[in-house]
Amino acid sequence: MRLCQYKVWKKDILHPGVYEIGFVRNGVFNPKYIGKASFRIYDRIKKHYNEVGSLIVASYYDERIRDNLYFHVMITENYDSIERNLLRRFKIGKEGGLYEWNQKYED
């Protein structure tokens, strides 16, 4: 789902869960950031789009050259452990991990 069209998906993401933000290249989603929402994914996605979420996502939108970020969601009540396990599994930060826009574990 395109991040700029998050409002279109509102009724589908009014749940807690885990979300990823990234790019689609050659039809494949490539996540750069992972986060969790304890109440509603919609509220977290809205913050990222309005530049009050991740500083890296905000800096991407600061430039506003292109608006080609997408998001993927996992609706779950087990958001803490899923996010933590994915961060550990794929590493984080500058070490070449999947979620290179995440700068730290948020345990």
N, C-alpha and C positions, 0 to 999 in steps of 0.2 A: 504494500500500500504506500502510495506517495505521502511523505510527511506533510507536504503542503495541503493534502486533502484529508487530514485527520478528522475533520468535522463530518465528512461523509460517512465515516465508520463509527461515529459516536455510539450508536445503540449496540454495536458489537463489542465495544471495548470499555463498557461501564463495569468492569470486573477487575479484581486484583490479578496480578500475574507478572510475567517477565516479558520484556520487549527488547528488540535489537534495532539499531539504527545503522543504515549503511547504504551501499550503492547497488544497483543492478547493472551488471555488465554481461553482454551476450546471453541474456535471459537467466543469469544466475545471481542470486542475492549474496552479496559480500558484506557481512556485518562488520562494523567498526566500533560499535559501542553497545554495551548491554546494561540494562537497568531493571529495576523492579518497582512495582507499584503495590503498596499494601492495601489500597482502597480501590482506585479506578485507574486503569492504564490510560484512559482518555486524559485525565488531569496531568499525568506526567508527560505524555506526548505533547500536549498543549503547551506546557512549560518549555519544552525543548524547542518547539517551533517558534515560540515568542521570545527566545534567547534568554531564558532564566533557568535553564536546566544545566546540562553539561557545558563547561566553558569552551570545549573544542567544537561542539555542535554549534554553539552560539557564534564562535569566531568564523565558522564556515558560513553561517547566515549573515554575518556582518558584511561580508563581501558582496553577497547577493548577485554574484555573477551568473551562477546557475542554481536552479532550484531542483536538484535531482537526487535528494535524499529520500530513502524509503524506510519503512519500518515493518517489522514482523513481530507478532505477539504470540505468547503462550499463556492462555488463560489457566490460572492455577491458584489454589490457596497456599501452595507450598513454594511461594516465590522466593523466600530467603534461601532455602537450600538449593533450589535450582540455579539461581543466579550465582551463588557461591561455588557450586560444583562446575558450572560452565566456565567461570573465571579461572578456576584452578586447572581444569582440563585443558583449556586452550591458551593458558598463560595470559599475561596482560602487558600493557605498556610497550616500551621500546625494544623489548627482547624479541620482537617479531611475532607476538601472539596474535590470535585472531581478533581480539578486541583491542586494537592498538589505541583507540581513543580513551579507553579506561586507564586511569593513572594509578589507581590503588584499589585494594580490596576494601569493601565497605562492610566488614563483619560487625 
